[in-house]
Amino acid sequence: MASRADLETAELIHDWNQNGARDRVTPEVELLDETLRDGLQNPSVRMPTVPEKVRILELMHQIGVNYAVLGLPSISQRSFQECLRLCKEVQAKNLGLNLVVSGRTLVSDVEPIIDLSQRAGMKLTAYLFVGTSPIRALAEDWDLEQIRRYSVQAIELAVRGGLSTTYVAEDASRARPEVLADLFRLAVEHGASRICLCDTVGHVTPDGVRNLVQFTRDVVQGTNPSIGIDWHGHNDRGMALINTLTALEAGANRAHTTALGIGERAGNCPTELVLLNWKLAGSLGGRDLSELLEYCRVVAAVTGWQIPVNYPLVGRDAFRTATGVHASAIIKAEAKGRAWLADRVYSSVPAGSFGRNQEICVGYMS
């Protein structure tokens, strides 16, 4: 039976978003948080301490993140030891997170991941990446046979080492279809359980996302229909969020995000905005997002990240108004004794659902 709030929403707000739209999220759709790996590659952030990273992992667990990326253990002994400490902390705190570590499709990167898994006493997921576009191959002096050979060696070693393995196609959004098809089939045949599509430089539009995801689904369907598809998007054209939502609608079933969208250049897809949109689409049911603001605030604090004042949900001005007509409507709604109405009359995002309040200020436009 529909709740009173649902009935009230239907009476007062005609939702064009729902007419003929498919559910964006199903129980099979998962969230992989890259804050502690891709996010920290932003040149303007401060590197958090291990205890600060543990706190972020705790908050990831509380907001419902499925997979958390710890870093690249192969790049240094310090990175390896830090990943090991994080594994042990997650175990000790019994956090419901699947832990991921990244590496290149090189034997020298896979060996430390296997060692890490054994020393931590837990099964890890390895995300092994290689550039797949012709422009990247030219810059690196790679040829396809070299990429194929390294990919097979790395995947086979990871699988033998007991790692759940995802083949990550860097710059897939600018790669040639025949190359992707060849590499995807090769990866699946040698034991990869998932394919990750990377829009590494934020190149695609939603049309490109649909084309690439559908193409990948068609390729893996003929090899192994159970293969999962990840989407990893960047924000260079300001489309990381819409592209991620589009990828899931098109058939990807794991989305990569970072807190506040931090990451290289213009950043990644923001974790909190994916969850916000899923919540408003009615796809999260009763999932508790009460710690979502804290997750964002902690990440901002420990990385030295400045949240723009107009940033959705988290920004200082996200629910503030000083404009006469807007403020007047909110005040009139409050005078009716209807907090629900006041929270929605001039906001598509109900502040109270996310631990915020509508704020009325006096300004030049009041």
C-alpha positions as CSV (number, residue, x, y, z in Angstrom):
1,M,0.0,0.0,0.0
2,A,1.3,3.5,-0.9
3,S,2.3,5.6,2.0
4,R,0.7,9.0,2.8
5,A,3.9,10.7,1.6
6,D,3.8,8.8,-1.7
7,L,0.2,9.8,-2.3
8,E,0.9,13.4,-1.4
9,T,3.8,13.4,-3.8
10,A,1.8,12.0,-6.6
11,E,-1.0,14.6,-6.0
12,L,1.3,17.7,-5.8
13,I,4.2,16.8,-8.1
14,H,3.8,15.3,-11.5
15,D,7.0,13.3,-12.0
16,W,7.9,13.3,-15.7
17,N,11.0,11.3,-14.8
18,Q,9.0,8.2,-14.1
19,N,6.8,8.1,-17.2
20,G,8.0,5.1,-19.1
21,A,11.4,5.1,-17.4
22,R,13.0,1.8,-16.3
23,D,14.3,1.4,-12.8
24,R,17.8,2.6,-12.7
25,V,18.9,0.3,-10.0
26,T,18.2,-3.3,-9.3
27,P,19.5,-5.5,-6.5
28,E,22.3,-6.6,-8.8
29,V,23.7,-3.1,-9.3
30,E,26.7,-2.4,-7.1
31,L,28.7,0.6,-6.1
32,L,32.5,0.6,-6.2
33,D,34.1,3.6,-4.4
34,E,37.5,4.7,-5.8
35,T,38.0,7.6,-3.3
36,L,41.2,6.0,-1.8
37,R,42.8,5.3,-5.2
38,D,41.6,7.3,-8.1
39,G,40.3,10.1,-5.9
40,L,43.7,10.6,-4.2
41,Q,45.4,11.0,-7.6
42,N,44.1,14.5,-7.7
43,P,47.1,16.8,-7.5
44,S,45.4,19.2,-5.1
45,V,44.4,16.8,-2.3
46,R,46.3,15.9,0.9
47,M,47.0,12.2,1.5
48,P,45.0,11.0,4.4
49,T,46.6,9.0,7.2
50,V,45.8,5.3,7.7
51,P,43.3,6.1,10.6
52,E,41.6,8.7,8.4
53,K,41.3,6.2,5.6
54,V,39.8,3.6,8.0
55,R,37.2,6.2,9.0
56,I,36.3,6.7,5.3
57,L,36.0,3.0,4.9
58,E,33.7,2.8,7.9
59,L,31.5,5.5,6.3
60,M,31.5,3.7,3.0
61,H,30.1,0.7,4.7
62,Q,27.4,2.7,6.5
63,I,26.2,4.3,3.2
64,G,26.0,1.0,1.4
65,V,29.1,0.9,-0.8
66,N,29.7,-2.6,-2.0
67,Y,33.4,-2.5,-3.1
68,A,36.2,-0.2,-1.8
69,V,39.5,0.3,-3.7
70,L,42.4,0.5,-1.3
71,G,45.2,1.5,-3.8
72,L,48.0,0.0,-5.8
73,P,50.2,-2.2,-3.6
74,S,52.8,-2.6,-6.3
75,I,54.0,1.0,-6.5
76,S,56.0,1.0,-3.3
77,Q,56.6,-0.9,-0.1
78,R,54.8,1.8,1.8
79,S,51.7,1.4,-0.4
80,F,51.8,-2.4,0.1
81,Q,52.1,-2.0,3.9
82,E,49.3,0.5,4.0
83,C,47.0,-1.7,2.0
84,L,47.8,-4.6,4.3
85,R,46.9,-2.4,7.4
86,L,43.6,-1.4,5.8
87,C,42.8,-5.0,5.1
88,K,43.4,-6.0,8.7
89,E,41.4,-3.0,10.0
90,V,38.4,-3.9,7.8
91,Q,38.6,-7.5,9.1
92,A,38.9,-6.4,12.7
93,K,35.9,-4.0,12.4
94,N,33.9,-6.6,10.5
95,L,33.0,-4.0,7.8
96,G,30.8,-5.4,5.0
97,L,33.1,-4.2,2.2
98,N,34.6,-6.2,-0.6
99,L,38.2,-5.0,-0.9
100,V,39.7,-4.1,-4.3
101,V,43.3,-3.4,-5.3
102,S,44.5,-2.1,-8.6
103,G,47.4,-2.9,-10.8
104,R,48.6,-2.8,-14.4
105,T,48.4,-5.9,-16.6
106,L,51.9,-6.8,-15.6
107,V,53.1,-9.9,-13.7
108,S,55.2,-7.5,-11.5
109,D,52.0,-5.8,-10.4
110,V,50.0,-9.0,-9.9
111,E,52.5,-10.7,-7.7
112,P,52.3,-8.1,-4.9
113,I,48.4,-8.4,-5.0
114,I,48.6,-12.1,-4.5
115,D,51.1,-11.7,-1.7
116,L,48.8,-9.1,-0.1
117,S,45.8,-11.4,-0.3
118,Q,47.8,-14.2,1.4
119,R,49.3,-12.1,4.1
120,A,45.9,-10.5,4.9
121,G,44.2,-13.9,4.9
122,M,41.3,-12.7,2.8
123,K,40.2,-12.9,-0.8
124,L,40.8,-9.7,-2.7
125,T,39.5,-8.5,-6.0
126,A,42.1,-7.4,-8.6
127,Y,41.4,-4.7,-11.1
128,L,44.0,-5.0,-13.8
129,F,44.2,-2.1,-16.3
130,V,45.7,-1.4,-19.7
131,G,45.3,1.4,-22.2
132,T,43.2,0.2,-25.2
133,S,42.9,3.3,-27.4
134,P,45.1,3.9,-30.5
135,I,46.2,7.3,-29.1
136,R,47.4,5.7,-25.9
137,A,49.2,2.9,-27.9
138,L,51.0,5.5,-30.0
139,A,52.2,7.4,-26.9
140,E,53.4,4.2,-25.2
141,D,54.8,2.5,-28.3
142,W,52.6,-0.5,-27.7
143,D,51.2,-2.9,-30.3
144,L,48.2,-5.1,-30.0
145,E,50.1,-8.3,-29.7
146,Q,52.1,-6.8,-26.8
147,I,48.8,-5.7,-25.0
148,R,47.3,-9.2,-25.6
149,R,50.4,-11.0,-24.3
150,Y,50.7,-8.9,-21.1
151,S,46.9,-9.1,-20.5
152,V,46.9,-12.9,-20.7
153,Q,49.9,-13.3,-18.5
154,A,48.5,-11.0,-15.8
155,I,45.0,-12.4,-15.8
156,E,46.1,-16.0,-15.7
157,L,48.5,-15.3,-12.8
158,A,45.8,-13.4,-10.9
159,V,43.3,-16.2,-11.3
160,R,45.8,-18.9,-10.3
161,G,46.5,-16.8,-7.2
162,G,42.9,-17.0,-6.1
163,L,42.0,-13.4,-7.0
164,S,38.6,-12.4,-8.5
165,T,39.8,-10.5,-11.5
166,T,38.4,-7.6,-13.5
167,Y,39.9,-6.6,-16.8
168,V,40.0,-2.8,-17.0
169,A,40.0,-1.3,-20.4
170,E,41.5,2.2,-20.0
171,D,40.3,4.8,-22.5
172,A,37.7,2.3,-23.8
173,S,35.6,5.3,-24.9
174,R,38.1,6.1,-27.6
175,A,39.2,2.6,-28.5
176,R,38.3,0.8,-31.8
177,P,35.5,-1.8,-31.5
178,E,37.5,-4.6,-33.1
179,V,40.3,-4.1,-30.6
180,L,38.0,-4.1,-27.6
181,A,36.1,-7.1,-28.9
182,D,39.4,-9.0,-29.2
183,L,40.7,-8.0,-25.8
184,F,37.4,-8.6,-24.0
185,R,37.1,-12.2,-25.4
186,L,40.7,-12.9,-24.6
187,A,40.2,-11.6,-21.0
188,V,37.1,-13.7,-20.4
189,E,38.6,-16.8,-22.0
190,H,41.6,-16.6,-19.6
191,G,39.5,-16.1,-16.4
192,A,38.4,-12.5,-16.0
193,S,35.0,-12.4,-14.3
194,R,34.2,-8.8,-15.2
195,I,35.0,-6.1,-17.8
196,C,35.4,-2.5,-16.7
197,L,34.8,0.2,-19.3
198,C,36.7,3.4,-18.6
199,D,35.9,6.8,-19.9
200,T,39.3,7.8,-18.8
201,V,39.4,11.3,-20.2
202,G,35.6,12.0,-19.9
203,H,35.2,11.8,-23.7
204,V,31.7,10.2,-24.2
205,T,28.2,11.6,-24.2
206,P,25.2,9.5,-23.0
207,D,24.7,8.3,-26.6
208,G,28.3,7.0,-26.6
209,V,27.8,5.3,-23.2
210,R,24.8,3.4,-24.5
211,N,26.6,2.4,-27.6
212,L,29.7,1.2,-25.7
213,V,27.8,-0.7,-23.0
214,Q,25.5,-2.4,-25.5
215,F,28.5,-3.3,-27.7
216,T,30.3,-4.9,-24.7
217,R,27.2,-6.8,-23.7
218,D,26.9,-8.2,-27.2
219,V,30.6,-9.3,-27.1
220,V,30.6,-11.0,-23.7
221,Q,27.2,-12.6,-24.3
222,G,28.7,-14.7,-26.9
223,T,31.6,-15.7,-24.7
224,N,30.2,-15.9,-21.2
225,P,26.8,-14.3,-20.4
226,S,27.6,-14.2,-16.7
227,I,30.4,-11.6,-17.1
228,G,29.7,-8.4,-15.3
229,I,30.2,-4.9,-16.7
230,D,31.7,-1.9,-14.7
231,W,31.4,1.7,-15.7
232,H,34.2,4.1,-14.7
233,G,33.7,7.7,-15.8
234,H,35.5,11.0,-15.6
235,N,34.0,14.5,-15.6
236,D,36.1,16.4,-18.2
237,R,32.9,17.4,-20.1
238,G,30.8,17.6,-17.0
239,M,29.0,14.4,-17.8
240,A,30.3,11.9,-15.3
241,L,27.1,11.6,-13.3
242,I,24.7,11.4,-16.2
243,N,27.0,9.0,-18.0
244,T,27.2,6.7,-15.0
245,L,23.4,6.7,-14.6
246,T,23.0,6.0,-18.3
247,A,25.6,3.1,-18.2
248,L,23.5,1.4,-15.5
249,E,20.3,1.9,-17.5
250,A,22.1,0.4,-20.5
251,G,23.2,-2.7,-18.8
252,A,26.3,-2.1,-16.7
253,N,25.9,-3.4,-13.2
254,R,28.7,-1.8,-11.2
255,A,29.4,1.9,-11.0
256,H,32.7,3.5,-10.0
257,T,32.5,6.7,-8.0
258,T,34.5,8.9,-5.6
259,A,33.5,11.1,-2.7
260,L,32.7,14.6,-4.0
261,G,33.9,13.5,-7.4
262,I,37.5,14.1,-6.5
263,G,40.0,12.7,-9.0
264,E,42.4,13.6,-11.7
265,R,41.7,16.8,-13.8
266,A,38.0,17.5,-13.5
267,G,37.4,14.5,-11.4
268,N,35.2,11.4,-11.3
269,C,31.5,10.6,-10.8
270,P,30.5,11.6,-7.2
271,T,29.4,8.8,-4.9
272,E,26.9,11.0,-3.0
273,L,25.2,12.2,-6.2
274,V,24.7,8.7,-7.5
275,L,23.1,7.7,-4.2
276,L,21.1,10.9,-4.1
277,N,19.6,10.2,-7.5
278,W,19.0,6.5,-6.8
279,K,17.2,7.5,-3.6
280,L,15.0,10.0,-5.4
281,A,14.2,7.5,-8.1
282,G,12.9,5.2,-5.4
283,S,15.5,2.5,-6.1
284,L,17.1,2.3,-2.7
285,G,14.0,1.4,-0.6
286,G,14.7,2.1,3.0
287,R,18.5,2.2,2.8
288,D,19.9,4.5,5.5
289,L,21.8,7.4,4.1
290,S,22.0,9.3,7.3
291,E,25.8,9.2,7.2
292,L,26.1,10.4,3.6
293,L,26.8,14.0,4.6
294,E,29.4,12.9,7.2
295,Y,31.1,10.7,4.5
296,C,31.4,13.8,2.3
297,R,32.5,16.1,5.1
298,V,35.1,13.7,6.4
299,V,36.6,13.1,3.0
300,A,36.8,16.9,2.4
301,A,38.4,17.5,5.8
302,V,41.1,14.8,5.6
303,T,42.0,15.6,2.0
304,G,41.9,19.4,2.3
305,W,39.1,19.5,-0.4
306,Q,37.1,22.7,-0.7
307,I,33.4,22.0,-1.3
308,P,31.9,24.6,-3.6
309,V,29.1,26.6,-1.9
310,N,26.6,25.7,-4.6
311,Y,27.5,22.0,-4.7
312,P,24.4,19.7,-4.7
313,L,23.4,18.2,-1.3
314,V,26.6,19.1,0.5
315,G,27.4,22.7,-0.4
316,R,26.6,25.5,2.1
317,D,24.0,27.0,-0.2
318,A,22.4,23.8,-1.5
319,F,19.2,24.5,0.6
320,R,19.6,28.3,1.2
321,T,17.5,30.9,-0.4
322,A,17.3,34.7,-0.1
323,T,15.1,35.4,-3.1
324,G,11.7,36.9,-2.3
325,V,9.4,34.7,-4.3
326,H,11.2,31.5,-3.3
327,A,11.5,32.4,0.4
328,S,7.9,33.5,0.5
329,A,6.6,30.2,-0.8
330,I,8.6,28.3,1.8
331,I,7.4,30.6,4.6
332,K,3.7,30.1,3.4
333,A,4.2,26.3,3.4
334,E,5.6,26.4,6.9
335,A,2.7,28.6,8.0
336,K,0.4,25.8,7.0
337,G,2.2,23.6,9.4
338,R,3.3,21.3,6.6
339,A,7.0,20.6,6.9
340,W,6.8,18.1,3.9
341,L,5.4,20.9,1.7
342,A,8.0,23.5,2.9
343,D,10.8,21.0,2.1
344,R,9.7,20.5,-1.5
345,V,7.9,23.6,-2.8
346,Y,11.2,25.1,-4.0
347,S,13.5,22.1,-3.8
348,S,13.6,18.9,-5.9
349,V,15.8,17.4,-3.2
350,P,14.0,17.2,0.2
351,A,16.7,18.5,2.6
352,G,15.2,16.6,5.5
353,S,15.7,13.3,3.8
354,F,19.4,13.8,3.9
355,G,20.0,15.5,7.2
356,R,19.8,19.1,6.0
357,N,17.2,21.9,6.4
358,Q,15.7,24.5,4.2
359,E,17.3,27.9,5.1
360,I,15.9,31.3,4.5
361,C,18.3,34.2,4.5
362,V,18.0,38.0,3.9
363,G,20.0,39.2,0.9
364,Y,20.0,41.7,-1.9
365,M,17.1,39.9,-3.7
366,S,14.9,39.5,-0.6
